[in-house]
Amino acid sequence: MSLRSGELQNLLPRTTEVGRIQRAADEHQYAHQAARNEAFSREVQRQTQQVESPPGPQDARVQEAGRERRRRDRRGRRKERSSRMAVREEGRGQRLDVRI
């Protein structure tokens, strides 16, 4: 395939233009990758700090409420057991009790 001088004059400027466009696309891709890496490292840093941070005052209140709830549950179970024992001692509840 042979090129004429007119075609060659049109193609030469375009070859440098293609190189410039390719460099711009590569730089854009590298910048985008760097931004994603930066966002990922910030997210990892935030998660690390979140795990390492001690519980704050609000967390302590939630934990205290959970403890209090468990105490009430234990007290309720103890009362329930004692009431069952009282029924058994009377002889009721072991069999079907029918009164007419």
Secondary structure as GFF3:
##gff-version 3
##sequence-region A 1 100
A	DSSP	alpha_helix	5	52	.	.	.	ID=ss1
A	DSSP	alpha_helix	57	90	.	.	.	ID=ss2
###
